Amino acid sequence: MINSIIQGIFEKKGYEVVCIDLSQVENASCGWFIICHGNSDTQVSAIAESVEDETRKQLHIHPCSVEGMQNAEWVLLDYGDTVVHIFQQPFRVRYRLEELWGDGVITRVNELKVTE
């Protein structure tokens, strides 16, 4: 699932993709956060739609819920154990999720590495 999500992000040129493994963090609400940002509401919406398209095409799944598409400052796609956060850059800086969840294992993703 993570590769499908990251592929959707890279399809629309998402920036600074980060995966946070929260599986060993006590009281975490899910196992993974995937975080990125875009430069405009249009790009943030396009990234979110691309992630939904890739997960639907490749895995035949849909997010349990989608929040924030109306103003596209911070879009959240909830896939149960994996939650995708797509920000506009100023909002990503403001909310600093990487710092808030720093107990997790943080991996910066520079390119998609597809595993067969």
C-alpha positions as CSV (number, residue, x, y, z in Angstrom):
1,M,0.0,0.0,0.0
2,I,2.8,2.4,0.9
3,N,4.3,2.1,-2.6
4,S,1.0,2.8,-4.2
5,I,0.5,5.9,-2.1
6,I,4.0,7.2,-2.8
7,Q,3.6,6.6,-6.5
8,G,0.4,8.7,-6.4
9,I,2.3,11.5,-4.6
10,F,5.1,11.4,-7.1
11,E,2.7,11.4,-10.1
12,K,1.7,15.0,-9.1
13,K,5.2,16.1,-7.9
14,G,4.6,16.1,-4.2
15,Y,7.4,17.5,-2.1
16,E,9.4,16.1,0.9
17,V,7.7,12.7,1.2
18,V,8.1,11.2,4.6
19,C,7.0,7.9,5.9
20,I,6.6,7.5,9.7
21,D,6.4,4.0,11.1
22,L,4.3,4.3,14.2
23,S,3.9,0.6,14.9
24,Q,6.1,0.7,18.0
25,V,4.7,4.0,19.3
26,E,2.4,3.5,22.3
27,N,-1.1,4.9,21.8
28,A,-0.6,5.6,18.1
29,S,-3.9,5.7,16.2
30,C,-2.4,3.9,13.2
31,G,0.7,2.1,12.0
32,W,1.9,4.6,9.4
33,F,1.8,8.3,8.5
34,I,2.8,9.3,5.0
35,I,3.3,13.1,4.8
36,C,4.1,15.4,1.8
37,H,3.2,18.9,0.6
38,G,2.3,20.8,-2.5
39,N,2.6,24.4,-3.4
40,S,-1.1,25.3,-3.9
41,D,-4.6,24.1,-3.2
42,T,-4.8,22.8,-6.7
43,Q,-1.6,20.7,-6.3
44,V,-2.7,19.4,-2.9
45,S,-6.1,18.3,-4.4
46,A,-4.4,16.7,-7.4
47,I,-2.0,14.8,-5.2
48,A,-4.9,13.5,-3.0
49,E,-6.8,12.5,-6.1
50,S,-3.8,10.7,-7.6
51,V,-3.2,8.8,-4.3
52,E,-6.9,7.7,-4.4
53,D,-6.5,6.7,-8.1
54,E,-3.4,4.6,-7.5
55,T,-4.7,2.8,-4.5
56,R,-7.9,2.0,-6.3
57,K,-6.2,0.9,-9.5
58,Q,-3.5,-1.2,-7.9
59,L,-5.1,-2.5,-4.7
60,H,-8.8,-2.0,-5.3
61,I,-9.2,-0.1,-2.1
62,H,-10.7,3.3,-1.1
63,P,-9.9,5.5,1.9
64,C,-12.2,5.0,4.9
65,S,-12.5,8.8,5.0
66,V,-11.2,11.9,3.2
67,E,-11.0,15.3,5.0
68,G,-10.0,18.7,3.9
69,M,-10.6,18.6,0.2
70,Q,-12.8,21.8,0.4
71,N,-10.0,24.2,1.0
72,A,-7.1,21.8,0.4
73,E,-4.8,23.3,3.0
74,W,-4.4,19.9,4.7
75,V,-6.0,16.8,3.1
76,L,-6.1,13.6,5.1
77,L,-6.7,10.3,3.5
78,D,-7.5,7.6,6.1
79,Y,-6.8,4.0,4.9
80,G,-7.2,2.5,8.4
81,D,-3.6,1.5,9.4
82,T,-2.1,4.1,7.0
83,V,-3.0,7.8,7.1
84,V,-1.8,10.1,4.3
85,H,-1.3,13.8,5.2
86,I,-1.0,16.2,2.2
87,F,-0.4,19.8,3.2
88,Q,0.2,23.1,1.5
89,Q,3.8,24.0,2.6
90,P,3.0,26.7,5.1
91,F,0.5,24.5,7.0
92,R,3.0,21.6,7.1
93,V,5.5,24.0,8.7
94,R,2.9,25.2,11.2
95,Y,1.7,21.7,12.3
96,R,5.1,19.9,12.3
97,L,3.7,16.4,12.3
98,E,7.2,14.9,11.9
99,E,8.2,16.5,15.2
100,L,5.0,15.6,17.0
101,W,5.4,11.9,16.0
102,G,9.2,11.9,16.3
103,D,9.1,8.7,18.4
104,G,8.3,6.8,15.2
105,V,10.8,5.7,12.7
106,I,11.0,8.4,10.1
107,T,12.1,7.7,6.5
108,R,12.5,10.4,3.9
109,V,11.5,9.2,0.5
110,N,13.5,10.6,-2.4
111,E,12.2,8.3,-5.1
112,L,9.8,5.4,-5.5
113,K,11.3,2.1,-4.9
114,V,8.9,-0.5,-6.3
115,T,9.2,-3.9,-4.7
116,E,8.0,-6.8,-6.8
